[in-house]
Structure formats: structure tokens, C-alpha cells
């Protein structure tokens, strides 16, 4: 009987050890996800209910592109900008119009905290939410502004890219600020006005007034406006110029009719 119990205990112990070893091996082989790597690189801020910063170990970022919409901390809509193919596309649609009365714009060079980083490998998107670094400007930390940029990549790109390559892309919009330059100078992190280069669309060159064919014009004047005709018909004292969309009749060398 004792021998049987001893064998049972031995078998149970062997099974337990095997389970532990298998579990440890599985954990050791589990790859570190892109989400985990970016979260380790960009230490996100923890904001309390009143908008104040609750943690000290936070990464400070410097905004590299002007015009990202900044909305109040308690706003539901973020009006995200989109970064794709090395170009930042600012939010100018319905959301931007709806939030116009309460929104501002993060200035180029302003200091911000990363608030949330979300990687969606299937959709090839990375969302980076930011919060203004009010303490960097010695301003009331309870009134932060926030914003968002969605980085879009080619389908399947995030399945094979390294974290370093992704950080290089994010760095085009949000560069990690060093300890020496985290204390910003003057003003604040946002502007009330939209950046000048984004306010007005580029003016189109003025179009010249169209020239018109009038009664009494000579054949040379008409050709100066319309070019050489496709066909010319000489009928007695009349001469008819035929163009693609118009027929002009000359009488004694001057325009007498246009059809």
C-alpha cells in the first residue's frame, strides 16, 4: 500500500513539474509586441479627474508640425490629424468645425505628454493621443488641452516593422524631448489662431479675360483670337471661316455674322 501511494505521489509531482516547465518555456518564447515596445519607449501621463498630472515618470515630447487641433481636457471629440506618407493631414472637416469655438492649435516646438498609444496591426494604424505639458510652461496644470494624430501605414507593414522604424515615423511629428530642453519658455503650448500657412488656401493665378469675336473684326483679328480655321469657304464677296464649334462669316473682309 505504501509503495502504491509513493508511486502516485511521484507521478503527480512529475506532472506538476512538467506543467511548470512547459508554462515557463511558453512565457520565455512569447514575443514582445509592438504595442509593448512603444509603451515602454513613450511613458504615458496619468491625468486625474481634475486634469492634473498624477505620475512623475512621463516622457515629454516636442511637437514638430504646427496645426494639430487642441481641444479641452473634458471634450469628447479629438478631431485627429492623420500622418501618412510623411505628410501631416490636419483635421478640417465636421469635427474641426464643431469644435472651432473651444479649440486651439498645438504650436510647433510646444511640449506635450503622450496620453495614450494604441497600435492596430490589422488596420495598419497607430493612434497617439497627447496632452499639453502645462507644468513645462509653469501654467495651471488643471487646464490641459489634448489632441490626437493617427499614423497610417501600408497594409501589413506593422506586422514586420521594427519598433525603431515606427519611432522614427512618430518622431517626425512628436520628437522625444531631452531633460535639458523640457522646460519651455514663454507663452504656452497652444495658439488660438490656426497657423498662417493653413489659414488660407493658395491663391490661384488670375485668369485672363476671355477674348471675344465681334462684328467688324478683320480676318487677321479673328485668327489672332481663334487661330487658323479648320476650313475656309469663299462665296463671292463673302468668306466663311469654319472652326470646331463656330462658323464666322466675313463680308468685304470684316465679320458680319457669327454662328
Long-range contacts (C-beta under 8 A, 24 or more apart in sequence): 33-119, 34-119, 34-121, 34-158, 34-161, 34-163, 34-166, 35-117, 35-118, 35-119, 37-163, 38-117, 38-119, 38-126, 38-163, 38-166, 38-167, 39-117, 41-163, 41-167, 42-114, 42-117, 42-128, 42-176, 43-114, 44-113, 44-114, 44-115, 44-116, 44-117, 45-113, 45-114, 45-115, 45-131, 47-73, 47-115, 47-131, 47-144, 50-142, 51-141, 51-142, 51-143, 51-144, 52-141, 52-142, 53-113, 53-135, 53-141, 58-113, 58-114, 59-113, 59-114, 59-176, 60-111, 60-112, 60-113, 60-133, 60-136, 60-176, 60-177, 60-182, 61-111, 61-112, 61-113, 61-114, 61-130, 61-174, 61-175, 61-176, 61-177, 62-109, 62-110, 62-111, 62-112, 62-174, 62-175, 62-176, 62-177, 62-181, 63-106, 63-107, 63-108, 63-109, 63-110, 63-111, 63-112, 63-130, 63-173, 63-174, 63-189, 64-108, 64-109, 64-171, 64-172, 64-173, 64-174, 64-175, 65-108, 65-172, 65-173, 66-105, 66-106, 66-107, 66-108, 66-195, 66-197, 66-198, 67-105, 67-106, 67-194, 67-195, 67-198, 68-105, 68-106, 68-130, 68-147, 68-149, 68-173, 69-96, 69-99, 69-103, 69-104, 69-105, 69-106, 69-147, 70-103, 70-104, 70-105, 70-106, 70-132, 70-145, 70-146, 70-147, 70-189, 70-190, 71-99, 71-102, 71-103, 71-145, 71-146, 71-147, 72-102, 72-145, 72-146, 73-131, 73-143, 73-144, 73-145, 73-146, 75-99, 75-102, 75-146, 78-129, 78-146, 78-147, 78-148, 79-103, 79-147, 79-148, 80-127, 80-147, 80-148, 80-149, 80-150, 81-147, 81-148, 81-149, 81-150, 82-149, 82-150, 82-152, 83-149, 83-150, 83-151, 83-152, 83-169, 83-172, 83-173, 84-151, 84-152, 84-153, 86-172, 88-149, 88-173, 90-198, 104-145, 104-190, 104-191, 104-192, 105-190, 105-191, 105-192, 105-193, 105-194, 105-195, 106-130, 106-132, 106-145, 106-147, 106-189, 106-190, 107-187, 107-189, 107-190, 107-191, 108-195, 109-184, 110-184, 110-188, 110-189, 110-190, 111-136, 111-137, 111-177, 111-182, 111-184, 111-189, 112-147, 112-174, 112-189, 114-174, 115-146, 119-158, 121-158, 121-159, 124-152, 124-153, 124-154, 124-155, 124-156, 124-157, 124-158, 125-150, 125-151, 125-152, 125-153, 126-150, 126-151, 126-153, 126-158, 126-166, 126-170, 127-151, 128-170, 128-173, 128-174, 130-174, 132-188, 132-189, 132-190, 133-182, 133-184, 133-189, 134-188, 134-189, 136-182, 136-183, 136-184, 136-189, 137-184, 137-186, 137-187, 137-188, 137-189, 139-188, 145-189, 145-190, 149-173, 149-174, 213-246, 213-248, 213-255, 213-258, 214-255, 215-254, 215-255, 215-256, 215-258, 216-254, 216-255, 217-254, 217-255, 218-253, 218-254, 218-255, 219-250, 219-253, 222-248, 222-255
